[in-house]
Amino acid sequence: MPPATLQELSDRLEIDDLLTRYATGVDRKDWDLWESCFTEDAVIDYTAFGGIRGGVAEVRAWLEKTMAMFPMSQHMILNKEIAIEGDTATSRAGFYNPMSLPLDDGENRLLFFEGGYYCDRLQRTSEGWKIAERVEEFSYSTRLNPQLKPKRD
């Protein structure tokens, strides 16, 4: 395999930054930042985890409503496989996402631990790399029993 060119290295770093901005947008509930990660005509498929499939505006509205229930989430994106060909690229990146959901008593939380892969088709635009298509792949989803409340001293 020949050494990577400066352009290839730059593209990889820009795509890595894009994936980080996506996670940051979701976790901060900064929906404008989240939306800026996608092309206008992007298709997003979250059905593997019980979500929806649709365009950016439709999925954004669904995410805003859904994520409002979770005061804490932490999307970590790892083990990125990126293949670049000119102005297009594909990426398969693992994610680990713990989230908490408050229960009625206000003291306990239901903890979610979810993992899978983001399978993306990316496009270089005048604004940099953007996601043109995202499909989630399911690996696991676990809930921690809320009755296992940690003791506090």
DSSP file (Angstrom, degrees, kcal/mol; ACC not computed):
  #  RESIDUE AA STRUCTURE BP1 BP2  ACC     N-H-->O    O-->H-N    N-H-->O    O-->H-N    TCO  KAPPA ALPHA  PHI   PSI    X-CA   Y-CA   Z-CA
    1    1 A M              0   0    0      0, 0.0     3,-0.1     0, 0.0     0, 0.0   0.000 360.0 360.0 360.0 126.7    0.0    0.0    0.0
    2    2 A P        -     0   0    0      0, 0.0     3,-0.1     0, 0.0     0, 0.0  -0.343 360.0 -88.1 -71.6 156.8    1.5    3.4   -1.0
    3    3 A P        -     0   0    0      0, 0.0     2,-0.1     0, 0.0     0, 0.0  -0.294  50.6 -99.3 -62.8 149.4    1.8    6.1    1.6
    4    4 A A        -     0   0    0     -3,-0.1     2,-0.1     1,-0.1     0, 0.0  -0.378  35.1-123.8 -68.5 145.7   -1.2    8.4    2.0
    5    5 A T     >  -     0   0    0      1,-0.1     4,-2.3    -3,-0.1     5,-0.2  -0.411  26.0-106.7 -81.5 165.8   -1.1   11.8    0.3
    6    6 A L  H  > S+     0   0    0      1,-0.2     4,-2.7     2,-0.2     5,-0.2   0.884 122.5  53.4 -59.6 -38.3   -1.6   15.0    2.2
    7    7 A Q  H  > S+     0   0    0      2,-0.2     4,-2.8     1,-0.2    -1,-0.2   0.919 108.2  49.2 -63.7 -43.2   -5.1   15.3    0.7
    8    8 A E  H  > S+     0   0    0      2,-0.2     4,-2.3     1,-0.2    -2,-0.2   0.913 112.7  47.5 -62.7 -42.2   -6.0   11.8    1.8
    9    9 A L  H  X S+     0   0    0     -4,-2.3     4,-2.3     2,-0.2    -2,-0.2   0.922 112.7  49.1 -63.9 -43.7   -4.8   12.6    5.4
   10   10 A S  H  X S+     0   0    0     -4,-2.7     4,-2.5     1,-0.2    -2,-0.2   0.918 110.7  50.4 -61.3 -44.5   -6.7   15.9    5.4
   11   11 A D  H  X S+     0   0    0     -4,-2.8     4,-2.5     1,-0.2     5,-0.2   0.917 109.8  50.4 -60.3 -44.4   -9.9   14.1    4.1
   12   12 A R  H  X S+     0   0    0     -4,-2.3     4,-2.6     1,-0.2    -1,-0.2   0.919 111.5  47.7 -61.3 -44.1   -9.6   11.5    6.9
   13   13 A L  H  X S+     0   0    0     -4,-2.3     4,-2.5     2,-0.2    -1,-0.2   0.899 111.7  50.5 -64.4 -40.2   -9.2   14.1    9.6
   14   14 A E  H  X S+     0   0    0     -4,-2.5     4,-2.1     2,-0.2    -2,-0.2   0.901 112.0  47.1 -65.2 -40.0  -12.1   16.1    8.2
   15   15 A I  H  X S+     0   0    0     -4,-2.5     4,-2.3     2,-0.2    -2,-0.2   0.905 111.0  51.8 -67.9 -40.8  -14.4   13.0    8.2
   16   16 A D  H  X S+     0   0    0     -4,-2.6     4,-1.9     1,-0.2    -2,-0.2   0.923 110.4  48.9 -59.1 -44.4  -13.2   12.1   11.7
   17   17 A D  H  X S+     0   0    0     -4,-2.5     4,-2.7     1,-0.2    -2,-0.2   0.885 108.3  54.8 -62.2 -38.7  -14.2   15.7   12.8
   18   18 A L  H  X S+     0   0    0     -4,-2.1     4,-2.2     1,-0.2    -2,-0.2   0.925 107.4  48.8 -60.1 -46.1  -17.5   15.3   11.1
   19   19 A L  H  X S+     0   0    0     -4,-2.3     4,-1.8     1,-0.2    -1,-0.2   0.870 112.1  49.4 -63.4 -36.9  -18.3   12.2   13.0
   20   20 A T  H  X S+     0   0    0     -4,-1.9     4,-2.7     2,-0.2    -2,-0.2   0.910 108.7  52.2 -67.9 -42.5  -17.3   13.9   16.3
   21   21 A R  H  X S+     0   0    0     -4,-2.7     4,-2.8     1,-0.2    -2,-0.2   0.889 107.1  54.3 -61.0 -38.9  -19.5   17.0   15.4
   22   22 A Y  H  X S+     0   0    0     -4,-2.2     4,-2.1     2,-0.2    -1,-0.2   0.960 111.3  43.6 -57.5 -52.4  -22.4   14.6   14.9
   23   23 A A  H  X S+     0   0    0     -4,-1.8     4,-2.6     1,-0.2    52,-0.3   0.898 114.0  51.0 -62.3 -41.5  -22.0   13.0   18.3
   24   24 A T  H  X S+     0   0    0     -4,-2.7     4,-2.5     1,-0.2     6,-0.3   0.911 108.1  52.8 -62.9 -42.9  -21.5   16.4   20.0
   25   25 A G  H  X>S+     0   0    0     -4,-2.8     5,-2.2    -5,-0.2     4,-0.5   0.915 112.5  44.2 -59.4 -44.3  -24.7   17.8   18.3
   26   26 A V  H ><5S+     0   0    0     -4,-2.1     3,-0.7     3,-0.2    -2,-0.2   0.949 115.8  46.2 -65.9 -48.9  -26.8   14.9   19.7
   27   27 A D  H 3<5S+     0   0    0     -4,-2.6    46,-0.2     1,-0.3    -2,-0.2   0.838 118.6  40.8 -68.4 -33.1  -25.3   14.9   23.2
   28   28 A R  H 3<5S-     0   0    0     -4,-2.5    -1,-0.3    -5,-0.2    -2,-0.2   0.509 107.1-126.1 -87.3  -4.8  -25.6   18.7   23.5
   29   29 A K  T <<5 +     0   0    0     -3,-0.7     2,-1.1    -4,-0.5    -3,-0.2   0.879  57.3 152.9  56.4  39.2  -29.0   18.7   21.9
   30   30 A D     >< +     0   0    0     -5,-2.2     4,-2.4    -6,-0.3    -1,-0.2  -0.785  19.1 179.5 -97.3  87.5  -27.6   21.3   19.5
   31   31 A W  H  > S+     0   0    0     -2,-1.1     4,-2.5     1,-0.2    -1,-0.2   0.744  75.8  57.1 -72.3 -24.1  -29.8   20.4   16.5
   32   32 A D  H  > S+     0   0    0      2,-0.2     4,-1.9     1,-0.2    -1,-0.2   0.917 109.7  46.1 -68.4 -42.0  -28.4   23.0   14.2
   33   33 A L  H  4 S+     0   0    0     -3,-0.2     4,-0.4     2,-0.2    -2,-0.2   0.933 113.6  49.7 -62.3 -45.8  -24.9   21.5   14.7
   34   34 A W  H >< S+     0   0    0     -4,-2.4     3,-1.6     1,-0.2    -2,-0.2   0.940 111.1  48.8 -56.3 -49.6  -26.4   18.0   14.2
   35   35 A E  H >< S+     0   0    0     -4,-2.5     3,-1.8     1,-0.3    -1,-0.2   0.832  99.9  65.9 -63.4 -32.6  -28.2   19.1   11.0
   36   36 A S  T 3< S+     0   0    0     -4,-1.9    -1,-0.3     1,-0.3    -2,-0.2   0.620  89.7  68.4 -65.8 -11.0  -25.0   20.7    9.6
   37   37 A C  T <  S+     0   0    0     -3,-1.6    94,-3.2    -4,-0.4     2,-0.3   0.576  95.1  67.5 -81.6  -9.9  -23.4   17.3    9.4
   38   38 A F  E <  S-a  131   0A   0     -3,-1.8    94,-0.2    92,-0.3     2,-0.1  -0.798  82.1-115.1-117.1 151.2  -25.8   16.2    6.6
   39   39 A T  E >   -     0   0A   0     92,-2.3     3,-1.7    -2,-0.3    17,-0.2  -0.423  41.4-107.2 -69.7 159.1  -26.4   17.1    3.0
   40   40 A E  E 3  S+     0   0A   0      1,-0.3    16,-0.4    -2,-0.1    17,-0.2   0.839 120.4  41.7 -59.7 -33.5  -29.8   18.7    2.3
   41   41 A D  E 3  S+     0   0A   0     14,-0.1    -1,-0.3    15,-0.1    91,-0.1   0.134  86.2 143.1-101.6  19.9  -31.1   15.5    0.7
   42   42 A A  E <   -     0   0A   0     -3,-1.7    14,-0.5    89,-0.1     2,-0.5  -0.200  42.1-143.2 -61.3 150.2  -29.5   13.0    3.1
   43   43 A V  E     -aB 133  55A   0     89,-1.6    91,-2.3    12,-0.2     2,-0.5  -0.976  15.0-166.4-114.7 129.6  -31.4    9.9    4.1
   44   44 A I  E     -aB 134  54A   0     10,-2.9    10,-2.3    -2,-0.5     2,-0.6  -0.972   3.4-166.5-122.5 127.5  -31.0    8.8    7.7
   45   45 A D  E     +aB 135  53A   0     89,-3.1    91,-2.5    -2,-0.5     8,-0.3  -0.907  22.6 157.3-122.2 103.4  -32.1    5.3    8.9
   46   46 A Y    > > +     0   0    0      6,-3.1     5,-2.1    -2,-0.6     3,-1.4   0.112  41.5 113.6-104.7  18.0  -32.3    4.7   12.6
   47   47 A T  G > 5 +     0   0    0      1,-0.3     3,-1.9     3,-0.2    -1,-0.1   0.742  59.2  73.9 -67.6 -22.8  -34.8    1.8   12.3
   48   48 A A  G 3 5S+     0   0    0      1,-0.3    -1,-0.3    88,-0.3    -2,-0.1   0.782 105.5  38.4 -61.6 -25.0  -32.3   -0.8   13.7
   49   49 A F  G < 5S-     0   0    0     -3,-1.4    -1,-0.3     3,-0.1    -2,-0.2   0.080 132.0 -88.5-111.6  21.9  -32.8    0.7   17.2
   50   50 A G  T < 5S+     0   0    0     -3,-1.9    -3,-0.2     1,-0.2    -2,-0.1   0.595  92.0 119.0  86.4  11.1  -36.6    1.3   16.8
   51   51 A G      < -     0   0    0     -5,-2.1     2,-0.2     1,-0.2    -1,-0.2   0.089  61.8 -86.3 -90.5-154.7  -36.3    4.8   15.3
   52   52 A I        -     0   0    0      7,-0.1    -6,-3.1    -3,-0.1     2,-0.4  -0.644  19.3-135.8-114.9 170.5  -37.3    6.2   12.0
   53   53 A R  E     +B   45   0A   0     -8,-0.3     2,-0.3    -2,-0.2    -8,-0.2  -0.997  51.8  98.7-123.8 131.8  -36.0    6.5    8.4
   54   54 A G  E     -B   44   0A   0    -10,-2.3   -10,-2.9    -2,-0.4     2,-0.0  -0.980  65.2 -47.9 179.4-168.3  -36.3    9.8    6.6
   55   55 A G  E  >  -B   43   0A   0     -2,-0.3     4,-2.6   -12,-0.2     5,-0.3  -0.215  62.0 -91.9 -81.2 176.7  -34.9   13.0    5.5
   56   56 A V  H  > S+     0   0    0    -14,-0.5     4,-2.7   -16,-0.4     5,-0.2   0.915 122.5  46.7 -60.0 -49.0  -33.0   15.5    7.7
   57   57 A A  H  > S+     0   0    0    -17,-0.2     4,-2.2     1,-0.2    -1,-0.2   0.916 115.2  46.4 -62.9 -43.9  -35.9   17.7    8.7
   58   58 A E  H  > S+     0   0    0      2,-0.2     4,-1.9     1,-0.2    -1,-0.2   0.928 115.9  44.2 -64.6 -46.3  -38.1   14.7    9.6
   59   59 A V  H  X S+     0   0    0     -4,-2.6     4,-3.0     2,-0.2     5,-0.2   0.877 110.9  55.4 -69.2 -36.7  -35.4   12.9   11.5
   60   60 A R  H  X S+     0   0    0     -4,-2.7     4,-2.9    -5,-0.3     5,-0.2   0.945 107.8  48.6 -59.8 -47.8  -34.4   16.1   13.3
   61   61 A A  H  X S+     0   0    0     -4,-2.2     4,-1.7     1,-0.2    -1,-0.2   0.907 114.0  46.9 -59.3 -42.0  -38.0   16.6   14.6
   62   62 A W  H  X S+     0   0    0     -4,-1.9     4,-2.9     2,-0.2    -1,-0.2   0.924 113.1  48.4 -65.3 -44.9  -38.1   13.0   15.8
   63   63 A L  H  X S+     0   0    0     -4,-3.0     4,-3.3     2,-0.2     5,-0.3   0.912 107.9  54.5 -63.3 -43.2  -34.7   13.2   17.5
   64   64 A E  H  X S+     0   0    0     -4,-2.9     4,-0.9     1,-0.2    -1,-0.2   0.923 114.7  41.0 -56.2 -45.2  -35.5   16.5   19.2
   65   65 A K  H  < S+     0   0    0     -4,-1.7     4,-0.4    -5,-0.2    -2,-0.2   0.931 119.3  44.4 -68.6 -46.7  -38.6   14.9   20.7
   66   66 A T  H >< S+     0   0    0     -4,-2.9     3,-1.4     1,-0.2     4,-0.2   0.934 113.4  47.8 -66.5 -48.2  -37.0   11.6   21.5
   67   67 A M  H >< S+     0   0    0     -4,-3.3     3,-1.4     1,-0.3    -1,-0.2   0.676  93.4  77.4 -72.2 -16.1  -33.7   12.9   23.0
   68   68 A A  T 3< S+     0   0    0     -4,-0.9    -1,-0.3    -5,-0.3    -2,-0.2   0.770  88.9  60.3 -61.7 -23.9  -35.6   15.4   25.2
   69   69 A M  T <  S+     0   0    0     -3,-1.4    -1,-0.3    -4,-0.4    -2,-0.2   0.696  95.8  69.2 -74.2 -19.2  -36.4   12.4   27.5
   70   70 A F    <   -     0   0    0     -3,-1.4    31,-0.2    -4,-0.2    -1,-0.1  -0.859  56.0-176.2-109.3 103.4  -32.7   11.7   28.1
   71   71 A P  S    S+     0   0    0      0, 0.0     2,-0.4     0, 0.0    -1,-0.1   0.714  78.5  39.9 -69.4 -17.4  -30.9   14.4   30.2
   72   72 A M  E     +C  100   0A   0     28,-0.8    28,-2.1     2,-0.0     2,-0.3  -0.992  62.3 150.4-136.3 129.3  -27.7   12.5   29.7
   73   73 A S  E     -C   99   0A   0     -2,-0.4     2,-0.3    26,-0.2    26,-0.2  -0.976  18.7-167.6-147.3 152.9  -26.2   10.8   26.7
   74   74 A Q        -     0   0    0     24,-1.7     2,-0.6    -2,-0.3   -50,-0.1  -0.741   7.2-164.2-145.4  91.5  -22.7   10.3   25.6
   75   75 A H        -     0   0    0    -52,-0.3     2,-0.5    -2,-0.3    22,-0.2  -0.665   7.6-171.2 -79.3 120.1  -22.2    9.1   22.0
   76   76 A M  E     -D   96   0A   0     20,-2.5    20,-2.2    -2,-0.6     2,-0.5  -0.963   6.0-158.6-113.7 126.8  -18.7    7.7   21.5
   77   77 A I  E     +D   95   0A   0     -2,-0.5     2,-0.3    18,-0.2    18,-0.2  -0.912  24.8 157.2-110.4 127.9  -17.6    6.9   18.0
   78   78 A L  E     +D   94   0A   0     16,-2.8    16,-2.0    -2,-0.5    -2,-0.0  -0.864  39.8  37.9-145.1 171.0  -14.7    4.5   17.5
   79   79 A N  E    S-     0   0A   0     -2,-0.3    15,-0.4    14,-0.2     2,-0.4   0.926  71.5-164.2  48.6  58.5  -13.0    2.0   15.2
   80   80 A K  E     -     0   0A   0     13,-0.2     2,-0.6    -3,-0.1    13,-0.2  -0.591  15.8-166.0 -80.5 127.8  -13.6    4.1   12.1
   81   81 A E  E     -D   92   0A   0     11,-2.2    11,-2.1    -2,-0.4     2,-0.4  -0.966  16.4-179.6-109.9 113.6  -13.1    2.5    8.7
   82   82 A I  E     -D   91   0A   0     -2,-0.6     2,-0.5     9,-0.2     9,-0.2  -0.960  13.7-174.6-122.3 129.6  -13.0    5.2    6.1
   83   83 A A  E     -D   90   0A   0      7,-2.6     7,-2.3    -2,-0.4     2,-0.4  -0.985  10.8-165.1-124.1 120.5  -12.6    4.7    2.3
   84   84 A I  E     +D   89   0A   0     -2,-0.5     2,-0.3     5,-0.2     5,-0.2  -0.877  14.4 174.5-110.7 134.2  -12.2    7.8    0.2
   85   85 A E  E >   -D   88   0A   0      3,-3.0     3,-1.5    -2,-0.4     2,-0.4  -0.809  63.4 -64.1-138.0  96.3  -12.6    7.9   -3.6
   86   86 A G  T 3  S-     0   0    0     -2,-0.3    -1,-0.1     1,-0.2     0, 0.0  -0.492 118.4  -9.7  67.0-121.1  -12.4   11.5   -4.9
   87   87 A D  T 3  S+     0   0    0     -2,-0.4    37,-3.0    -3,-0.1     2,-0.3   0.243 128.4  66.9 -97.6  12.3  -15.3   13.5   -3.6
   88   88 A T  E <   +DE  85 123A   0     -3,-1.5    -3,-3.0    35,-0.2     2,-0.3  -0.911  57.3 173.3-127.6 159.0  -17.2   10.6   -2.1
   89   89 A A  E     -DE  84 122A   0     33,-1.8    33,-3.3    -2,-0.3     2,-0.3  -0.981  20.5-141.2-154.9 161.6  -16.4    8.3    0.8
   90   90 A T  E     -DE  83 121A   0     -7,-2.3    -7,-2.6    -2,-0.3     2,-0.4  -0.946  18.3-172.4-124.2 152.6  -17.8    5.5    2.9
   91   91 A S  E     -DE  82 120A   0     29,-2.1    29,-3.2    -2,-0.3     2,-0.4  -0.998  15.6-170.9-144.9 140.1  -17.4    5.1    6.6
   92   92 A R  E     +DE  81 119A   0    -11,-2.1   -11,-2.2    -2,-0.4     2,-0.4  -0.965  22.4 172.6-129.2 114.4  -18.3    2.3    9.1
   93   93 A A  E     - E   0 118A   0     25,-2.2    25,-3.0    -2,-0.4   -14,-0.2  -0.982  27.1-129.2-130.5 130.7  -17.8    3.5   12.6
   94   94 A G  E     -DE  78 117A   0    -16,-2.0   -16,-2.8    -2,-0.4     2,-0.4  -0.386  24.1-160.2 -70.7 152.3  -18.7    1.8   15.9
   95   95 A F  E     -DE  77 116A   0     21,-2.6    21,-1.7   -18,-0.2     2,-0.4  -0.995  14.7-166.5-135.5 147.8  -20.6    3.7   18.5
   96   96 A Y  E     -DE  76 115A   0    -20,-2.2   -20,-2.5    -2,-0.4    19,-0.2  -1.000  15.9-178.6-126.8 126.3  -21.1    3.2   22.2
   97   97 A N  E     - E   0 114A   0     17,-3.1    17,-1.7    -2,-0.4     2,-0.3  -0.828  10.6-174.1-137.5  95.5  -23.9    5.2   23.7
   98   98 A P  E     + E   0 113A   0      0, 0.0   -24,-1.7     0, 0.0     2,-0.3  -0.708  16.5 174.4 -81.4 141.1  -24.8    5.3   27.4
   99   99 A M  E     -CE  73 112A   0     13,-2.3    13,-3.1    -2,-0.3     2,-0.4  -0.973  19.6-142.9-141.3 154.6  -28.0    7.3   28.2
  100  100 A S  E     -CE  72 111A   0    -28,-2.1   -28,-0.8    -2,-0.3    11,-0.2  -0.961   6.4-165.1-123.9 144.3  -30.0    7.8   31.3
  101  101 A L  E     - E   0 110A   0      9,-2.4     9,-3.0    -2,-0.4   -31,-0.1  -0.983  24.0-127.7-125.2 116.7  -33.8    8.2   31.6
  102  102 A P  E     - E   0 109A   0      0, 0.0     7,-0.2     0, 0.0     2,-0.2  -0.353  23.2-139.3 -64.2 143.2  -35.2    9.6   34.9
  103  103 A L    >   -     0   0    0      5,-2.4     3,-2.0    43,-0.1     5,-0.0  -0.509  30.2 -93.5 -96.9 171.7  -37.9    7.5   36.6
  104  104 A D  T 3  S+     0   0    0      1,-0.3    -1,-0.1    -2,-0.2     5,-0.0   0.789 120.3  61.9 -58.0 -31.9  -41.0    8.7   38.2
  105  105 A D  T 3  S-     0   0    0      1,-0.1    -1,-0.3     3,-0.0     4,-0.1   0.623  98.9-135.7 -74.1  -9.7  -39.5    8.8   41.7
  106  106 A G  S <  S+     0   0    0     -3,-2.0    -1,-0.1     2,-0.2    -2,-0.1   0.243  90.0  72.9  79.1 -15.8  -37.0   11.4   40.5
  107  107 A E  S    S+     0   0    0     -5,-0.0     2,-0.2     2,-0.0    -1,-0.1   0.805  86.8  61.0 -99.6 -36.6  -34.1    9.6   42.3
  108  108 A N        -     0   0    0     41,-0.1    -5,-2.4    -5,-0.0     2,-0.4  -0.581  63.5-160.8 -93.7 155.3  -33.6    6.6   40.2
  109  109 A R  E     -E  102   0A   0     -7,-0.2     2,-0.6    -2,-0.2    -9,-0.0  -0.986  18.2-131.3-132.8 144.4  -32.6    6.4   36.5
  110  110 A L  E     -E  101   0A   0     -9,-3.0    -9,-2.4    -2,-0.4     2,-0.5  -0.856  29.0-147.6 -90.6 125.6  -32.9    3.7   33.9
  111  111 A L  E     -EF 100 144A   0     33,-0.8    33,-2.6    -2,-0.6     2,-0.4  -0.829   9.4-161.5-101.6 132.4  -29.6    3.4   32.2
  112  112 A F  E     -EF  99 143A   0    -13,-3.1   -13,-2.3    -2,-0.5     2,-0.5  -0.903   5.2-170.3-109.1 137.2  -29.3    2.4   28.6
  113  113 A F  E     +EF  98 142A   0     29,-2.8    29,-2.6    -2,-0.4     2,-0.4  -0.960  16.1 175.3-127.6 112.6  -26.2    1.1   27.0
  114  114 A E  E     +EF  97 141A   0    -17,-1.7   -17,-3.1    -2,-0.5     2,-0.3  -0.920   7.0 178.2-123.9 144.6  -26.3    0.8   23.2
  115  115 A G  E     +EF  96 140A   0     25,-2.4    25,-2.2    -2,-0.4    24,-1.9  -0.996  20.2 111.0-144.7 149.0  -23.8   -0.1   20.7
  116  116 A G  E     -EF  95 138A   0    -21,-1.7   -21,-2.6    -2,-0.3     2,-0.4  -0.906  54.0 -72.2-178.8-153.0  -23.7   -0.5   17.0
  117  117 A Y  E     -EF  94 137A   0     20,-2.0    20,-2.8    -2,-0.3     2,-0.6  -0.988  19.7-141.4-134.7 141.2  -22.3    0.9   13.8
  118  118 A Y  E     -EF  93 136A   0    -25,-3.0   -25,-2.2    -2,-0.4     2,-0.7  -0.922  19.4-163.8 -95.5 119.5  -22.9    4.0   11.7
  119  119 A C  E     -EF  92 135A   0     16,-2.7    16,-2.2    -2,-0.6     2,-0.3  -0.923  19.8-177.1-107.5 110.8  -22.6    3.1    8.1
  120  120 A D  E     -EF  91 134A   0    -29,-3.2   -29,-2.1    -2,-0.7     2,-0.5  -0.810  32.4-155.7-118.1 147.5  -22.3    6.3    6.1
  121  121 A R  E     -EF  90 133A   0     12,-2.3    11,-3.0    -2,-0.3    12,-1.7  -0.994  31.5-162.1-111.0 125.2  -22.0    7.4    2.5
  122  122 A L  E     -EF  89 131A   0    -33,-3.3   -33,-1.8    -2,-0.5     2,-0.4  -0.773  11.9-159.9-115.8 154.6  -20.3   10.8    2.5
  123  123 A Q  E     -EF  88 130A   0      7,-2.7     7,-2.1    -2,-0.3     2,-0.4  -0.997  19.6-129.3-134.4 133.2  -20.0   13.6    0.0
  124  124 A R  E     + F   0 129A   0    -37,-3.0     5,-0.2    -2,-0.4     2,-0.2  -0.704  38.4 176.4 -77.1 129.5  -17.4   16.4   -0.2
  125  125 A T  E >   - F   0 128A   0      3,-1.8     3,-1.7    -2,-0.4   -86,-0.0  -0.682  50.1 -92.4-123.3 178.5  -19.3   19.7   -0.5
  126  126 A S  T 3  S+     0   0    0      1,-0.3     3,-0.1    -2,-0.2    -2,-0.0   0.696 130.0  50.5 -65.7 -17.1  -18.4   23.4   -0.7
  127  127 A E  T 3  S-     0   0    0      1,-0.4    -1,-0.3     0, 0.0     2,-0.2   0.252 124.5 -98.1-101.3   9.7  -18.8   23.4    3.1
  128  128 A G  E <  S- F   0 125A   0     -3,-1.7    -3,-1.8     2,-0.0    -1,-0.4  -0.566  71.2 -14.7 104.0-171.5  -16.6   20.3    3.6
  129  129 A W  E     + F   0 124A   0     -5,-0.2     2,-0.3    -2,-0.2    -5,-0.2  -0.413  64.7 177.6 -69.5 140.1  -17.5   16.6    4.1
  130  130 A K  E     - F   0 123A   0     -7,-2.1    -7,-2.7    -2,-0.1     2,-0.5  -0.960  34.5-104.3-140.0 158.2  -21.1   15.8    4.9
  131  131 A I  E     +aF  38 122A   0    -94,-3.2   -92,-2.3    -2,-0.3    -9,-0.2  -0.740  30.4 177.4 -84.4 122.7  -23.1   12.6    5.5
  132  132 A A  E    S+     0   0A   0    -11,-3.0   -89,-1.6    -2,-0.5     2,-0.3   0.697  74.5  11.2 -95.2 -26.5  -25.4   11.9    2.4
  133  133 A E  E     -aF  43 121A   0    -12,-1.7   -12,-2.3   -91,-0.2     2,-0.4  -0.962  63.3-173.4-153.3 135.1  -26.7    8.6    3.9
  134  134 A R  E     +aF  44 120A   0    -91,-2.3   -89,-3.1    -2,-0.3     2,-0.4  -0.995   3.1 179.7-132.0 128.7  -26.5    7.1    7.4
  135  135 A V  E     -aF  45 119A   0    -16,-2.2   -16,-2.7    -2,-0.4     2,-0.3  -0.995  20.4-140.5-125.8 125.5  -27.7    3.6    8.3
  136  136 A E  E     - F   0 118A   0    -91,-2.5     2,-0.4    -2,-0.4   -88,-0.3  -0.658  10.1-154.0 -82.7 140.2  -27.4    2.3   11.9
  137  137 A E  E     - F   0 117A   0    -20,-2.8   -20,-2.0    -2,-0.3     2,-0.3  -0.960  18.0-127.6-110.8 133.0  -26.4   -1.3   12.4
  138  138 A F  E     + F   0 116A   0     -2,-0.4   -22,-0.2   -22,-0.2     3,-0.1  -0.620  39.4 155.4 -81.8 133.0  -27.6   -2.9   15.7
  139  139 A S  E     -     0   0A   0    -24,-1.9     2,-0.3     1,-0.4   -23,-0.2   0.634  66.1 -26.2-115.6 -52.0  -25.0   -4.7   17.9
  140  140 A Y  E     - F   0 115A   0    -25,-2.2   -25,-2.4     2,-0.0    -1,-0.4  -0.992  41.6-163.9-160.8 159.5  -26.5   -4.6   21.4
  141  141 A S  E     + F   0 114A   0     -2,-0.3     2,-0.4   -27,-0.2   -27,-0.2  -0.913  18.1 177.7-150.0 122.0  -28.9   -2.7   23.7
  142  142 A T  E     - F   0 113A   0    -29,-2.6   -29,-2.8    -2,-0.3     2,-0.4  -0.962  15.0-155.1-129.4 142.4  -28.9   -3.2   27.4
  143  143 A R  E     - F   0 112A   0     -2,-0.4     2,-0.5   -31,-0.2   -31,-0.2  -0.959  16.8-135.1-115.6 136.4  -30.9   -1.6   30.2
  144  144 A L  E     - F   0 111A   0    -33,-2.6   -33,-0.8    -2,-0.4   -35,-0.0  -0.789  32.8-108.1 -90.2 128.6  -29.6   -1.5   33.8
  145  145 A N    >   -     0   0    0     -2,-0.5     3,-1.7     1,-0.2   -36,-0.1  -0.325  20.3-144.3 -56.5 123.2  -32.2   -2.4   36.3
  146  146 A P  T 3  S+     0   0    0      0, 0.0    -1,-0.2     0, 0.0   -37,-0.2   0.694  95.0  70.7 -66.7 -16.2  -33.3    0.7   38.2
  147  147 A Q  T 3  S+     0   0    0      1,-0.2     2,-1.7   -39,-0.1    -2,-0.1   0.667  77.6  82.5 -73.7 -13.7  -33.7   -1.3   41.4
  148  148 A L    <   +     0   0    0     -3,-1.7    -1,-0.2     2,-0.0    -4,-0.0  -0.422  67.6 171.9 -86.8  61.7  -29.9   -1.6   41.5
  149  149 A K        -     0   0    0     -2,-1.7     2,-0.1     1,-0.1   -41,-0.1  -0.563  33.6-118.5 -75.6 129.0  -29.5    1.8   43.1
  150  150 A P        -     0   0    0      0, 0.0     2,-0.2     0, 0.0    -1,-0.1  -0.382  28.9-112.7 -67.4 145.5  -25.9    2.5   44.3
  151  151 A K        -     0   0    0     -2,-0.1     2,-0.5     2,-0.0     0, 0.0  -0.551  26.7-150.5 -77.0 142.0  -25.5    3.1   48.0
  152  152 A R              0   0    0     -2,-0.2    -1,-0.0     1,-0.1     0, 0.0  -0.942 360.0 360.0-113.6 135.2  -24.5    6.5   49.1
  153  153 A D              0   0    0     -2,-0.5    -1,-0.1     0, 0.0    -2,-0.0   0.471 360.0 360.0 -82.6 360.0  -22.4    7.1   52.2
